[in-house]
Amino acid sequence: MNLSDNAVKVLEKRYLSKDENGQLLEDADGMFRRVAKAVAGADAAYVSAAAVKKTEKAFYEMMSGLEFLPNSPTLMNAGRPLGQLSACFVLPVEDTMEAIFEALKNAAMIHKSGGGTGFSFSRLRQKGASVNSTGGVASGPISFMKVFNAATEAVKQGGTRRGANMGILRVDHPDIMEFITCKQDNADITNFNISVGITEAFMKAAAENRDYDLIDPHKKTVVGKLNAREVFDIIVDMAWSNGEPGIIFLDRLNQDNATPGLGEIESTNPCGEQPLLPYESCNLGSINVSLMIKQDKSQAVVDFDRIGAVVKNAVHFLDNVIDINKYPLPEIEEMTKGNRKIGLGIMGWADLLCQLRIPYNSQLALTLAEQLMRFIQEQAKKASMELAEQRGVFPNFAKSIYHQQGIQIRNATTTTIAPTGTLSIIAGVSSGIEPVFALSYIRNVMDNDELIETNPYFKQAAITGQFYSDNLMRTVAKKGSIKGLAEIPEWLQEVFVTAHDISAEWHVKMQAAFQKYTDNAVSKTVNLSSHATREDVRDVFNMANETGCKGVTIYRDGSRDSQVLNIGKVNVKETPAPQTEEAKSAFLAPRPRPEITTGFTEKVKIGCGTIFITVNYDKHGICEVFTNTGRAGGCPSQSEATARLVSISLRSGVDANSIIDQLKGIRCHSTIRQKDLKVLSCPDAIAKVVEKVMKFQNGDKVEADDEGSVSSNGCPECGKKLEYEGGCVICRNCGYSKCG
């Protein structure tokens, strides 16, 4: 097993079984054996015990060799009491108060079990519509979205993270304008990704600058009109501003609906790659194509034979997951087992291209993308048909397109391109079909040392080309790209491109190439530079529509980085207040405390409870620190003493960096036993909050994190740069992820 140190760290923190005291009960090998045994156990209904053991061995080798990994809930929960193995769910939201809160309850159960949920709120009547049963008026879908958002905030997935949601509203809903702008403030509806459900008729009206009808979802009557181009422009403007809403092409989703006899698809999972009917769930997994390489006459080529073997095992694996899964609701079990949808995709695509020396933004890459995904699609269908011969077709087969075509198949869908966030960290590869995000970056380790982490394929190319040096890698990490670096050959600059080296056009083309041979949808973020215009966003949306994509998400660099707190930046270069002659001639004396200060308060978990740390500043810089311990926490007198000494030192002109260096890293015995804490002691916590405020003063943005406390512009757990992927963020340093 070739796991990186970072992969082991992520597994230990988020995936491996622990006892009630947080002590590990297994290692990575044990996790893969646990999952393989549990999933292979489904074969017992069809074959001998010896055959089950053979399947278990094949599943274990496929996962431990990092050739294939299932979605996170399967790795976390297979063979454990919770047993909920699906990542993706869609729940209906009907237009009655009882149905709305039933959906809310069901969503809470799903989030508790570790899944994410998608909703269409399009069936809810518009704000102000009459409610006959009460004589009142409806509050509209956005008001209920906020209720769902608040409930999600209170329920953590499997005790490890908050649930994620997708909220969709049809573009012809009367409240569409309120929906489009409902996340205008980054602090609103934070547990939802939102997408506008676009129709073909709307896109045509927008192109022709015509009005279109708004339909009352309850009465199915026309209740108004809007200019389609103006609505489209507002969608573009909001997406340019902060990346939301995305768009979903509803007609295209239903054009590829495998079971039209069961109804229309109206929503997707939180990242948009899995369209589902109400009460459906789907089990996803990804093949690590960076390993699917062989040498042919000293040239690296794709090993299609190896891919075919992995696809066959992976389809078998995912079909078994359906049988052993413990479903959160009986309706979900019935629909999931009725359609047996699976979603096999890939990860490591950018790494594969680097090994083949093919630029991501090239026609050659698009051609290979279609060839590769067509092969995976064909092999997945073949494997599903073989399973159907042994085990039968899916129960809702008679209501499917396959019944009409005369094809006997086990699974209504077989392929999906999902974001692979933490899975790609475990496998040590690029995520999904995304480009490489960074070729080199700096990781801080113990004792303030810095570790240079470099993409292994780029590092090998640099060593082979005899231009590798730590200083060059530091330059690459700082610059974020190798474009224009004289030390690096031009052909390598073309091959080793990062997400922001690639124009939006090539991002969309790549998504469309994979979509062509994918049953479900493709998760892909179109990364735009901070200088991208609204016209660039409009072009992306139009191109996604024209090239056959089922939806599209954009993220303009820096568009979500504005601080929540409305405060001015400190002018840290301003000369400090003069001190008295007596103070100059004797010891340093602190300047007087200013009458008015501005600052931050952060809630920090420590080994023995909670401490609230306030750092204040005025026009001259940071001037004071206060601490307040929670009911069950800390050493109040020592924390207060530390804060007072820090305050008096700061107002005496002592460099804040020196104070941070002295306090940071101090350990308290109460933290040693708890591995998940972000701080080592009260002094360490004080130092880290002071450091965050200093970063803000130096021009970095500061936001509220998941707990409502302050964090610098980066991962709320480790501070490293976050990557945006399919409407979610992922930290490749520690595995933190969040959607919405």
C-alpha positions in Angstrom: 0.0 0.0 0.0 1.6 3.2 -1.2 -0.1 5.8 1.1 1.4 9.2 1.7 1.9 10.6 5.2 -0.9 13.0 4.4 -3.2 10.2 3.3 -2.6 8.4 6.6 -3.3 11.6 8.6 -6.6 12.0 6.8 -7.6 8.4 7.2 -6.8 8.5 11.0 -8.7 11.7 11.5 -11.8 10.9 9.4 -12.2 7.3 8.3 -10.6 4.7 10.6 -12.7 3.0 13.4 -12.1 4.4 16.9 -13.2 3.4 20.4 -15.2 5.7 22.7 -12.0 7.4 23.8 -11.0 8.2 20.3 -8.3 5.6 20.1 -7.8 3.9 16.7 -9.1 0.4 16.4 -7.7 -0.2 12.9 -5.1 1.0 10.4 -5.6 1.7 6.7 -5.0 -2.0 5.9 -7.6 -3.0 8.5 -10.1 -0.5 7.0 -9.8 -2.0 3.5 -10.1 -5.5 4.8 -13.2 -4.5 6.8 -14.9 -2.9 3.8 -13.9 -5.7 1.4 -15.3 -8.4 3.7 -18.6 -6.5 4.3 -19.2 -5.8 0.6 -18.2 -9.2 -0.6 -20.6 -10.7 1.9 -23.5 -9.8 -0.4 -22.3 -12.6 -2.7 -23.3 -15.2 -0.2 -26.9 -15.2 -1.6 -25.6 -16.3 -5.0 -22.3 -18.3 -4.7 -20.3 -20.6 -2.4 -18.3 -19.5 0.6 -15.1 -20.1 -1.3 -16.3 -17.8 -4.1 -17.2 -15.1 -1.5 -13.6 -15.3 -0.1 -12.2 -15.0 -3.7 -14.3 -11.9 -4.2 -13.3 -10.4 -0.9 -9.6 -10.8 -1.8 -10.2 -9.1 -5.2 -12.1 -6.2 -3.6 -9.3 -5.8 -0.9 -6.5 -5.8 -3.5 -8.4 -3.3 -5.7 -8.8 -0.8 -2.8 -5.5 -1.3 -1.0 -3.7 -1.0 -4.4 -5.5 2.3 -4.8 -6.9 1.3 -8.1 -10.5 2.0 -7.0 -12.1 3.6 -4.0 -15.8 3.8 -3.2 -17.5 7.0 -1.9 -16.5 8.1 1.7 -19.6 6.7 3.6 -18.7 3.2 2.3 -15.2 3.4 3.5 -16.3 4.8 6.9 -19.3 2.6 7.6 -19.1 -0.7 5.8 -18.8 -3.5 8.3 -19.7 -1.1 11.2 -22.9 -0.7 13.1 -24.1 2.4 11.3 -23.8 0.6 7.9 -25.1 3.6 5.8 -23.0 3.5 2.6 -24.5 6.0 0.2 -23.4 9.6 -0.3 -26.2 10.8 -2.5 -29.9 11.2 -1.9 -32.8 13.2 -3.3 -35.9 13.9 -1.3 -39.3 15.3 -2.5 -40.7 18.5 -1.1 -44.5 18.6 -1.6 -46.7 21.6 -1.2 -48.2 21.0 2.3 -46.9 21.9 5.7 -46.9 18.3 6.7 -44.9 17.2 3.7 -42.4 20.0 4.1 -41.5 19.1 7.6 -41.6 15.3 6.8 -38.9 16.1 4.2 -37.0 18.1 6.9 -37.1 15.2 9.3 -36.0 12.7 6.6 -33.1 15.0 5.7 -32.0 15.1 9.3 -32.0 11.3 9.4 -29.9 11.2 6.2 -27.4 13.8 7.4 -27.1 11.9 10.7 -26.2 8.8 8.8 -23.5 10.5 6.7 -25.3 11.4 3.4 -26.0 14.6 1.5 -29.4 15.6 0.2 -30.8 17.3 -2.9 -34.2 19.0 -3.1 -36.3 20.7 -5.7 -38.4 23.4 -4.0 -40.2 24.0 -7.3 -43.5 22.4 -6.1 -43.9 24.9 -3.3 -46.3 27.7 -4.1 -44.9 31.2 -4.4 -44.6 33.8 -1.6 -47.9 35.5 -1.1 -50.1 32.8 -2.7 -53.2 32.0 -0.8 -53.4 29.0 1.6 -57.0 27.8 1.6 -56.6 25.6 4.7 -55.6 28.5 6.9 -56.9 31.6 5.0 -53.3 32.9 5.2 -50.6 33.3 2.6 -47.6 31.2 1.7 -44.1 32.3 2.7 -42.5 30.8 -0.4 -39.7 28.3 -1.1 -36.8 30.4 0.0 -38.2 30.8 3.6 -38.4 27.0 3.9 -34.9 26.6 2.5 -33.7 28.7 5.4 -35.5 26.3 7.8 -33.7 23.4 6.1 -30.4 25.2 6.3 -30.8 25.8 10.1 -31.7 22.2 10.7 -28.6 21.1 8.8 -26.5 23.3 10.9 -27.7 21.4 14.0 -27.1 17.9 12.7 -23.6 16.7 12.0 -23.0 13.9 9.5 -22.1 10.7 11.5 -20.6 13.0 14.1 -17.9 14.2 11.8 -19.2 17.0 9.6 -22.4 18.9 8.7 -24.6 17.7 6.0 -24.6 19.1 2.5 -27.6 20.1 0.5 -28.5 21.0 -3.1 -31.4 23.4 -3.6 -33.0 23.7 -7.0 -35.8 25.9 -8.3 -37.2 25.9 -11.8 -36.5 29.1 -13.7 -40.3 29.4 -14.4 -41.2 29.5 -10.7 -42.7 32.9 -9.7 -40.1 33.3 -6.9 -37.1 32.7 -9.1 -35.6 36.2 -8.7 -35.5 35.8 -4.9 -34.0 32.4 -5.3 -31.2 33.6 -7.6 -30.1 36.2 -5.1 -30.7 34.3 -1.9 -27.0 33.7 -1.4 -25.9 37.2 -2.3 -24.5 37.4 1.2 -21.9 34.6 1.7 -23.1 34.2 5.3 -26.7 33.2 4.2 -27.9 29.6 3.6 -24.4 28.3 4.1 -25.3 24.6 4.0 -26.8 24.7 0.5 -25.4 24.7 -3.0 -28.1 26.2 -5.2 -28.7 25.8 -8.9 -31.4 27.2 -11.2 -33.3 24.5 -13.1 -33.0 25.8 -16.7 -35.3 24.7 -19.5 -34.7 24.6 -23.2 -37.6 27.1 -23.7 -35.9 29.6 -21.3 -32.5 29.3 -23.1 -34.2 30.0 -26.4 -36.1 32.9 -25.0 -32.9 34.4 -23.5 -31.1 34.0 -26.9 -34.0 35.8 -28.6 -34.4 38.5 -25.8 -38.0 37.5 -25.2 -40.3 37.3 -22.2 -41.2 33.9 -20.7 -44.0 32.7 -18.5 -43.9 32.2 -14.7 -46.1 29.3 -13.6 -48.0 28.9 -10.4 -46.8 25.5 -9.2 -50.0 24.8 -7.3 -52.6 25.9 -10.0 -50.3 25.3 -13.0 -51.5 28.7 -14.4 -49.5 31.6 -15.8 -49.1 34.3 -13.1 -46.5 36.6 -14.7 -43.8 37.1 -17.2 -40.1 38.1 -17.0 -37.6 38.9 -19.7 -35.4 35.8 -20.1 -32.3 37.7 -21.0 -32.6 39.9 -18.0 -33.0 36.9 -15.7 -30.1 35.1 -17.3 -28.0 38.3 -16.8 -28.8 38.2 -13.1 -27.9 34.6 -12.8 -24.6 35.4 -14.5 -24.0 38.4 -12.2 -24.6 36.4 -9.1 -22.3 33.5 -10.3 -19.6 36.0 -11.1 -20.0 37.6 -7.6 -19.6 34.4 -5.5 -20.0 31.3 -7.7 -23.7 30.7 -7.0 -26.1 29.8 -8.4 -25.0 27.1 -10.7 -27.3 25.9 -13.5 -28.9 22.5 -14.2 -30.4 21.7 -17.6 -33.6 20.0 -16.5 -34.7 18.9 -20.0 -31.3 17.3 -20.6 -31.4 15.4 -17.3 -34.8 13.9 -18.3 -33.7 13.2 -21.9 -31.3 10.7 -20.3 -33.7 9.5 -17.6 -33.2 5.7 -17.5 -36.6 5.1 -15.9 -39.1 7.6 -17.4 -42.0 5.4 -16.3 -41.3 6.4 -12.7 -41.5 10.1 -13.2 -39.3 13.1 -14.0 -35.9 13.9 -12.5 -36.2 17.3 -10.7 -33.0 17.4 -8.5 -29.5 16.2 -8.1 -27.2 15.4 -5.2 -25.2 18.3 -3.5 -22.4 18.4 -6.1 -24.7 18.1 -9.1 -23.2 15.0 -10.7 -26.0 12.6 -9.7 -29.5 13.3 -11.0 -32.0 11.3 -9.0 -35.7 10.6 -8.7 -37.4 11.4 -5.4 -36.3 9.0 -2.6 -33.5 7.6 -4.8 -29.9 7.2 -3.5 -26.8 6.3 -5.4 -23.5 4.6 -4.6 -20.4 6.1 -6.3 -16.8 5.0 -6.8 -13.8 6.1 -8.8 -11.1 4.4 -10.7 -7.6 5.8 -10.2 -6.6 6.2 -13.9 -3.2 7.6 -12.9 -2.2 3.9 -12.3 -3.5 2.7 -15.6 -0.3 3.1 -17.5 2.0 0.6 -19.3 5.1 1.0 -21.4 4.9 0.3 -25.1 8.2 0.5 -26.9 9.6 2.8 -24.2 6.5 5.1 -24.4 3.8 5.4 -21.8 0.3 4.4 -23.0 -3.0 3.8 -21.3 -3.5 0.2 -20.1 -7.0 -0.5 -21.2 -6.9 -4.2 -20.3 -6.1 -3.2 -16.7 -8.9 -0.6 -16.7 -11.4 -3.2 -18.0 -10.5 -5.6 -15.2 -10.9 -2.9 -12.6 -14.3 -1.8 -14.1 -15.7 -5.3 -13.9 -14.7 -5.6 -10.2 -15.9 -2.1 -9.4 -19.4 -2.6 -10.9 -19.6 -5.9 -8.9 -18.5 -4.0 -5.8 -21.0 -1.1 -6.2 -23.9 -3.5 -7.0 -23.1 -5.4 -3.8 -23.2 -2.2 -1.8 -26.9 -1.8 -2.7 -27.7 -5.1 -1.0 -25.7 -4.6 2.3 -26.6 -1.0 2.7 -28.6 0.1 5.8 -30.9 2.7 4.4 -32.1 5.7 6.5 -35.7 5.4 5.3 -37.8 2.5 3.9 -38.9 4.7 0.9 -35.2 5.2 0.0 -34.5 1.4 0.3 -37.4 0.6 -2.0 -36.5 3.1 -4.7 -32.7 2.4 -4.5 -33.2 -1.4 -4.7 -35.9 -0.9 -7.4 -33.5 0.9 -9.8 -30.1 -0.2 -8.5 -28.3 2.9 -9.8 -24.5 3.0 -9.4 -22.1 5.7 -10.5 -18.6 4.6 -11.5 -16.2 7.4 -12.4 -12.5 8.3 -12.4 -9.9 10.3 -10.5 -6.3 11.1 -11.3 -7.1 12.3 -14.8 -4.7 15.2 -14.8 -1.9 13.0 -13.4 -2.6 10.5 -16.3 -2.2 13.3 -18.8 1.0 14.5 -17.2 2.5 11.0 -17.5 1.5 10.8 -21.1 2.9 14.3 -21.7 -0.4 15.5 -23.0 -1.5 19.1 -22.1 -4.9 19.2 -20.3 -5.9 22.1 -22.6 -5.4 20.3 -25.9 -7.5 18.5 -28.5 -5.4 15.3 -27.8 -6.6 15.4 -24.2 -10.3 15.8 -25.3 -9.9 12.9 -27.7 -8.4 10.7 -25.0 -11.1 11.7 -22.6 -13.8 10.5 -24.9 -11.9 7.3 -25.7 -11.3 6.5 -22.1 -14.9 7.3 -20.8 -16.4 5.4 -23.8 -14.4 2.4 -22.9 -15.3 2.6 -19.2 -19.0 3.1 -20.1 -19.0 0.1 -22.4 -17.2 -2.2 -19.9 -19.5 -1.0 -17.1 -22.6 -1.9 -19.1 -21.1 -5.3 -20.0 -20.4 -6.0 -16.4 -23.9 -5.0 -15.4 -25.4 -7.2 -18.0 -23.3 -10.2 -16.8 -24.6 -9.5 -13.3 -28.2 -9.5 -14.7 -27.6 -12.9 -16.1 -26.6 -14.2 -12.7 -28.9 -12.2 -10.4 -31.6 -10.7 -12.5 -32.5 -7.2 -13.8 -33.4 -4.3 -11.5 -37.0 -4.6 -10.3 -38.2 -1.4 -12.1 -36.8 -2.7 -15.4 -40.2 -2.7 -17.1 -40.5 1.1 -16.7 -37.0 1.7 -18.1 -35.4 2.5 -21.5 -33.7 -0.8 -21.4 -36.9 -2.7 -21.5 -37.8 -0.9 -24.7 -34.4 -1.6 -26.1 -34.5 -5.3 -25.1 -31.3 -5.0 -23.0 -31.1 -7.2 -19.9 -29.1 -5.1 -17.3 -28.7 -5.1 -13.5 -28.3 -1.4 -12.9 -30.4 1.5 -14.3 -27.2 3.7 -14.5 -23.6 2.7 -14.2 -21.4 5.8 -14.7 -21.0 9.2 -12.9 -18.0 11.6 -12.7 -18.0 12.7 -9.1 -15.7 15.1 -7.2 -13.2 12.9 -5.3 -12.1 15.4 -2.7 -10.7 13.3 0.2 -10.6 10.1 -1.9 -8.0 11.7 -4.1 -6.0 12.7 -1.0 -6.1 9.1 0.1 -5.0 7.9 -3.3 -2.5 10.7 -3.6 -3.7 11.8 -7.0 -5.4 14.8 -8.8 -9.1 15.1 -8.1 -11.8 13.7 -10.4 -11.3 15.1 -13.9 -10.0 18.4 -12.6 -6.7 19.9 -13.6 -3.8 19.9 -11.1 -4.6 22.7 -8.6 -1.0 23.3 -7.6 2.3 21.8 -8.7 4.2 22.7 -5.5 3.2 24.0 -2.1 4.7 24.6 1.3 3.5 22.6 4.3 4.4 23.8 7.8 5.5 21.0 10.1 6.8 20.8 13.7 9.1 23.5 15.1 8.2 25.9 12.3 10.0 23.9 9.7 8.7 24.1 6.2 8.3 21.0 4.0 8.1 21.4 0.2 5.5 19.2 -1.4 5.7 18.8 -5.2 3.5 16.9 -7.6 5.4 13.6 -8.1 5.2 13.6 -11.9 6.5 17.2 -12.1 9.2 16.5 -9.6 10.4 13.5 -11.6 10.4 15.6 -14.8 12.4 18.3 -13.0 14.9 15.8 -11.7 15.2 14.1 -15.1 15.6 17.5 -16.8 18.2 18.5 -14.2 16.5 21.7 -13.2 15.1 20.6 -9.8 15.9 22.7 -6.8 14.2 23.5 -3.5 14.4 27.3 -4.3 12.7 26.7 -7.7 9.9 24.7 -6.1 9.4 27.5 -3.5 9.1 29.9 -6.5 6.5 27.6 -8.1 4.6 27.4 -4.8 4.5 31.1 -4.5 3.7 31.8 -8.1 1.1 29.1 -8.4 2.2 28.2 -11.9 5.3 27.4 -13.9 4.3 29.6 -16.8 7.0 32.0 -17.8 9.8 30.4 -15.6 12.9 30.5 -17.7 14.4 27.5 -15.9 11.7 25.2 -17.1 11.5 24.0 -20.8 8.6 25.3 -22.7 7.2 21.9 -23.6 7.0 21.1 -19.9 5.2 24.4 -19.2 2.6 23.3 -21.7 2.1 19.8 -20.1 2.2 20.8 -16.4 -0.6 23.3 -16.4 -2.7 24.2 -13.3 -6.4 25.0 -13.0 -5.8 28.8 -13.5 -3.5 28.3 -16.5 -6.4 26.8 -18.4 -9.0 29.0 -20.1 -12.6 28.6 -19.3 -13.3 27.2 -22.7 -11.1 24.2 -22.1 -12.6 23.5 -18.7 -16.1 23.3 -20.4 -14.8 21.3 -23.3 -13.3 18.7 -20.9 -16.5 18.4 -19.0 -18.5 17.9 -22.2 -16.0 15.3 -23.5 -16.6 13.1 -20.4 -20.3 13.9 -20.3 -20.7 12.4 -23.8 -20.2 8.8 -22.4 -21.5 9.2 -18.8 -25.0 8.0 -17.8 -25.5 10.5 -15.0 -23.7 13.9 -14.9 -20.2 15.2 -14.5 -18.9 17.2 -11.5 -16.5 19.9 -12.6 -15.7 23.4 -11.5 -14.8 25.9 -14.2 -12.1 27.9 -12.5 -11.9 31.6 -13.6 -9.3 34.1 -12.6 -10.2 37.0 -10.4 -10.0 39.2 -13.5 -12.7 37.3 -15.3 -15.7 39.3 -16.5 -19.4 38.7 -16.3 -19.2 38.2 -20.1 -16.7 35.3 -19.4 -19.3 33.7 -17.1 -22.1 34.2 -19.6 -19.9 32.5 -22.3 -19.3 29.5 -20.0 -23.0 29.0 -19.3 -23.8 29.2 -23.0 -21.0 26.9 -24.0 -22.1 24.3 -21.4 -25.5 24.4 -22.9 -24.3 24.1 -26.5 -21.8 21.3 -25.8 -24.2 18.9 -24.1 -23.3 19.4 -20.4 -26.0 18.7 -17.9 -25.1 21.6 -15.7 -22.2 23.8 -14.8 -20.6 25.4 -11.8 -18.1 28.3 -12.0 -15.8 29.7 -9.4 -14.0 33.0 -9.9 -10.9 33.2 -7.8 -11.3 35.3 -4.7 -15.1 35.8 -5.2 -15.9 34.2 -1.8 -13.0 35.7 0.1 -14.6 38.8 1.4 -14.8 39.1 5.2 -18.1 38.7 7.0 -17.2 41.4 9.6 -17.6 44.9 8.2 -14.5 46.5 9.6 -11.7 48.6 8.2 -8.2 47.3 7.7 -5.6 48.6 10.1 -2.9 50.8 8.8 0.0 48.9 10.3 2.6 51.2 8.8 1.4 54.2 10.7 3.9 55.5 13.4 3.1 54.3 16.9 2.0 56.9 19.4 4.9 58.7 21.0 6.0 57.8 24.5 6.9 60.2 27.3 10.5 61.3 27.9 10.4 59.5 31.2 9.4 56.3 29.5 12.2 56.7 27.0 14.9 57.3 29.6 13.8 54.4 31.8 12.1 51.1 31.0 9.6 50.6 28.2 6.1 51.8 29.3 2.9 50.8 27.6 1.0 53.4 25.8 -2.5 54.1 27.2 -5.3 51.9 26.2 -7.4 53.5 23.5 -11.0 54.4 24.3 -12.3 52.7 21.2 -11.0 49.5 19.6 -12.0 47.1 16.9 -11.4 43.4 17.1 -12.3 39.7 16.8 -13.6 37.1 19.3 -12.9 33.5 18.6 -14.3 30.5 20.4 -11.6 27.8 20.7 -11.9 24.3 22.0 -9.1 23.4 24.4 -8.2 20.2 26.3 -10.4 21.0 29.3 -13.3 22.9 27.7 -13.7 26.1 25.8 -11.9 29.5 25.8 -13.1 32.7 24.2 -10.3 34.9 23.0 -10.7 38.6 22.0 -8.0 40.4 20.1 -8.5 44.2 19.8 -6.7 46.8 17.8 -6.7 50.5 17.0 -5.1 52.6 14.3 -1.6 51.8 15.6 -2.0 48.0 15.6 -3.0 45.2 18.0 -3.3 46.6 21.5 -4.9 44.1 23.8 -6.0 40.5 24.4 -8.8 39.3 26.7 -9.7 35.7 27.6 -12.9 34.2 29.0 -13.2 30.5 29.8 -16.4 28.6 29.5 -18.1 26.9 32.4 -16.1 23.7 32.0 -12.9 25.0 30.8 -9.4 26.3 31.2 -7.3 27.8 33.9 -9.0 31.2 34.3 -6.2 32.9 36.3 -3.4 31.7 34.1 -5.2 32.5 30.9 -6.0 36.0 32.2 -2.4 36.5 33.3 -1.1 35.5 29.8 -3.6 37.8 28.1 -2.6 40.8 30.4 1.1 40.2 29.7 0.5 40.0 26.0 -1.6 43.2 26.1 1.0 45.2 28.0 3.8 43.9 25.8 1.9 44.9 22.6 1.2 48.4 23.9 4.9 48.7 24.9 6.0 48.2 21.3 7.1 44.5 21.5 6.8 42.9 18.1 3.7 40.7 17.9 5.7 38.1 16.0 8.0 37.7 18.9 5.1 37.2 21.3 3.6 34.6 18.9 6.9 32.7 18.6 7.1 32.5 22.4 3.5 31.3 23.0 2.9 29.1 20.0 3.6 25.4 20.6 3.3 25.5 24.4 1.6 22.2 25.4 -0.8 21.5 28.2 -1.2 18.0 29.6 -5.0 18.2 29.0 -4.5 18.3 25.2 -2.1 15.4 24.9 -4.8 12.8 25.3 -7.1 14.5 22.6 -5.9 14.2 19.0 -8.6 16.2 17.3 -7.8 19.5 19.0 -6.6 22.4 16.8 -4.6 24.0 19.7 -2.1 22.7 22.3 -2.9 25.0 25.2 -4.5 28.3 26.2 -1.2 30.2 25.4 -1.0 28.4 22.0 -4.6 29.4 21.3 -3.9 33.0 22.2 -0.9 33.0 19.8 -2.9 31.6 17.0 -5.8 34.1 17.3 -3.3 37.0 17.5 -1.6 35.6 14.4 -4.9 35.5 12.5 -5.6 39.2 13.3 -2.1 40.0 12.1 -2.8 38.3 8.8 -5.9 40.4 8.4 -3.8 43.5 9.1 -1.4 42.5 6.4 -4.2 42.3 3.8 -5.5 38.8 4.2 -9.2 38.4 4.5 -10.8 36.9 7.7 -14.0 34.9 7.7 -16.3 33.2 10.2 -15.7 29.4 10.1 -18.2 26.6 10.7 -18.3 27.2 14.4 -18.9 30.9 14.0 -15.4 31.8 15.0 -12.8 33.7 13.0 -10.4 32.1 10.6 -8.0 33.5 8.1 -8.8 33.0 4.4 -8.2 29.3 4.2 -9.1 26.0 5.7 -10.7 26.5 9.1 -8.9 23.5 10.5 -5.3 24.0 9.2 -5.3 27.4 7.5 -4.1 26.0 4.1 -5.6 27.1 0.8 -8.9 25.6 -0.1 -9.8 24.2 -3.5 -13.2 24.7 -5.0 -14.7 21.6 -6.6 -18.2 21.0 -7.8 -19.8 23.6 -5.4 -17.7 22.3 -2.5 -14.4 23.2 -0.9 -11.7 20.7 -0.1 -8.4 21.1 1.8 -5.8 18.8 0.4 -3.6 19.3 3.5 -6.0 17.9 6.2 -9.0 16.5 4.3 -11.5 19.1 5.5 -14.4 19.5 3.1 -17.7 21.5 3.1 -20.5 22.0 0.6 -22.6 25.1 0.4 
